[in-house]
Amino acid sequence: EGGSLHRFLKSNFGTGLARKESVVSAALPTSEEAAQLLMPKGGPILKSKSVNADVIGGRPIEYAITRFRGGATELSLNFDLKN
């Protein structure tokens, strides 16, 4: 229906999600990715594959692949030092 998956899970199932893993790699975009990102096909992109898990049981709930323009992206990665 649209909106935030995290908000939906919290309000309907009482569970929150936390990032369990992210893998970031560089690649050349496909024609479709280049068109969606409004960039030339020969420019680099960054692909991030992420898994979010239920904060209570640790069960994976969400898998996402995100693409960024490589020449116009800055990533900041923060890690919870409690675990």
SVG drawing of the C-alpha trace seen along z (x, -y; Angstrom):
<svg xmlns="http://www.w3.org/2000/svg" viewBox="-2 -14 36 30">
<polyline fill="none" stroke="black" stroke-width="0.4" points="0.0,0.0 3.0,-2.3 4.7,-3.9 7.3,-2.6 7.7,1.2 9.4,0.6 6.4,-1.5 3.9,1.1 5.7,4.0 5.9,2.0 2.3,0.9 0.8,4.2 3.1,6.8 4.9,5.0 8.3,5.8 11.2,3.5 13.9,4.1 17.7,3.7 20.4,3.8 22.2,7.2 24.5,6.9 25.4,4.7 27.7,5.6 28.7,2.7 30.4,3.3 31.3,1.3 30.0,2.2 29.1,0.8 25.4,0.2 23.1,2.1 21.4,0.0 18.2,-0.1 20.2,-1.1 22.0,-3.9 18.7,-5.2 17.0,-5.1 20.0,-6.9 20.2,-9.4 23.8,-8.7 26.0,-7.4 26.3,-3.6 30.1,-3.7 30.1,-5.4 30.5,-3.4 27.7,-2.6 27.7,-1.3 25.4,1.6 24.4,2.2 22.9,5.5 21.4,5.4 19.6,7.7 17.4,6.3 16.3,8.6 13.7,8.7 15.2,7.0 13.7,9.5 14.4,12.9 17.1,11.9 15.1,13.6 15.8,12.0 12.8,10.0 13.9,7.7 16.5,8.1 17.2,5.0 19.4,4.1 20.1,0.4 22.1,-1.3 23.9,-4.6 25.7,-6.7 29.3,-6.0 30.6,-9.5 28.0,-11.3 27.8,-9.2 29.2,-9.3 28.5,-6.5 28.7,-6.7 28.6,-3.4 27.9,-3.3 28.1,-0.2 26.5,0.7 29.4,1.5 27.1,3.1 27.1,6.5"/>
</svg>
